[in-house]
């Protein structure tokens, strides 16, 4: 009963009384697709079912059941429906299964020795179940709980062939009734175990934290219980970025996320600007937002711009007093933020604001590094965000740079010349670095087997909204289904019924 596919598709998070940094909505159409994939996976798994031979002994009877195979399986009619304020109601009905195998038994008591080989065909018809699936929080991770289960089996048919099958077939009526009662009692245990155990194992694959820039962790942990409507369920996640090794909360909180009534797609994901701002805060607090820039960091064809002596297009040309005071040298820059960068998302627009200083030094031929000047910088960048596969990526489309000289050892500096130099440094180094990070993309909390289809991205007040349908492709762990080889013979004995060969007081075939 490998039903875990459902809950890989149904990305789960939790709703909260405080505003989240990340929100997800699963619609009824998403659940319909999850149900379809679950039934397909169930059908394929059962058709490939491998049941190991079973041997055991009960009293004076020893037996071997071998060669058991599934000859046919008809998938049930099924559905997953949202229950307002309760969870998900999962129902299935009309499944049929047929199997065959061989039985060899021996009965030995004193001088009495009886043995026989028979084959059998068994079929189960109109198998059904109904289960309520609830979602909860297990230490910040999603947890599923199956409850309120009911099940049924329309009919069981067993026929023996070969050996004394003519005799055993006289007793198939009571055997079938007993088997039906036993199987009906076990059905809910199997379905509930598939949810509580197998599905939860799959849920553990959802990334609850993601490494960002090697120094940060993006926290996708759950923060409360889900909210259920008749058309969708909405879930809330932390959506905050921390410095690795120190989970310190930001001094600010997420603003309420915008809403939408749209339910035409399977999945909706809200990414708030709080996520980016928490990253900026953690980076600033831990000294991550600083960089030394030298000529070696520029493209090879543009490295001469940091020279103090040249005929054209270098710092010494644009700011002559630097070239005059420190000829035949190279300039290096120390860039550092003076405040956490700020990211704002509004309807149709993303702005990033950077405030910092740039200290300029000359590296002279004799190895000295005299200080030149400090530039106060405010950079405003407009960002285009888009969906690429399962990633949200970004690219800076335009910038606006404001400069001011705070301290200078080379005298007054032309603002026009300074603007040309800094525009070159930003164009050749800063923007490529930022865009390279933007191309790595934001990792969303879905597994590798889930793919976005027909996805779109909208810019709302304070958040990006990803609207998408889903497709599922099984991973390498979707192997053939196996019945546990460690099933103890006593388990079979405890669930068995006995019947007697006519004229014998002792049971000669105790196990079905």
Secondary structure, DSSP 8 states (H G I E B T S, - for coil): ---THHHHHS---B--SS--SEEEEEEHHHHHHHHHHHHHHHHHHHHT-B---EEEEETTEEEEEEEEEEEEEE--EEEEEEETTTEEEEEEEEEEEEEEEEEEEEEEETTEEEEEEEEEEEEEEEEEEEEEEEEEEETTEEEEEEEEEEEEEEEEEEEEESTTHHHHGGGHHHHHHHHHHHHHHHHHHHHHHIIIIIIHHHHTTS-SEEEETTTEEEE--B-S--EE-SSEEEEEE--EEEETTB----SS-----------SSSEEEEEEHHHHHHHHHHHHHTT-SEEEE-GGGS-GGGGGGGBSS-SSSSHHHHSHHHHHHSTT-EEEEEEEESS--EEEEETTEEEEEEEEEEEEEEE-TTS---EEEEEEEEEEEEEEEEEETTEEEEEEEEEEEEEEEEEESS----HHHHHHHHHHHIIIIIHHHHHHHHHH-EE-S--TTEEEEEEEEEEETTEEEEEEEEEE---TT----B--TT--HHHHHHT---B--TT-SS-SB---
